[in-house]
């Protein structure tokens, strides 16, 4: 019998949306109520590293995240395992000499180098790395867009972490989710001057999970359908154009408006959901001041389901943006200076 342990490793990056996904039309398949668009961050700072192994000698599917065993019985994990196994089984039935990996239990070992579930898109990198690692283990021929269909079922935003650079998640119209996929808008090399500063206001776990928050918003917010059906479709087109033209002012304008509107529909949810705190609001004011002083938009803030800020800017403005952020937030409690380093595209500040 085949008692070999087969392994493959990979890393997947975090992505931060500039047009936000918020709302599901199908909670089982993670089909969204609107398309979204993100920038993938450098793997040097924020990434998940995952090793996938399988062997006939393993007893059951196991997932270890940051050294702790996780429950894999959940529908999201199960959907990813099932879909990947069925793609592998198709290869095995076409070629009988292949080892029957699809029948072996899986062992997945994952490490994040940043706080988990603190609104830093950990589930995005996590599920993208899980899908990519198993796809590598199974030697699947599927491309990143095809794999994004599977990663999406783990966590919606994960589908965008299968690409670097600028990535859209097209909501699709099919009820089976076959056209709800990630596409590359532009590679990172198209606009290499783009940088991001992450202001870690709190590394605590978020209060309201994105899944329950989204469902509450869809069920109760009256502003929500305007956002999903009218505003976002127009913004998606404008954002793609801005990225194509490397037009930072339009990129920044749309990014900040979309973050604000996402938090507005959270506030319009019953009961209201508050992800931003006083430090987040101070960061917003600091960015507004930077842009006012520059006479144009040179910095753009965005916030996910937590208080931490991600601030996009172009390399040429690094001193102006990071210097002013440090100065502008000096008196604010709960804030620590960002540190800039030359060779990475993210600056982090952990408190
Ligand atoms: O994929 P989830 O369930 O982690 O939801 C992500 C939601 C936001 O981060 C707030 C927005 C986005 O598009 O990433």
Boltz pocket constraint, residues with backbone or C-beta under 6 A from the ligand:
constraints:
  - pocket:
      binder: B
      contacts: [[A, 15], [A, 16], [A, 17], [A, 19], [A, 20], [A, 21], [A, 22], [A, 36], [A, 123], [A, 124], [A, 155], [A, 156], [A, 157], [A, 158], [A, 210], [A, 211], [A, 303], [A, 304], [A, 305]]
      max_distance: 6.0
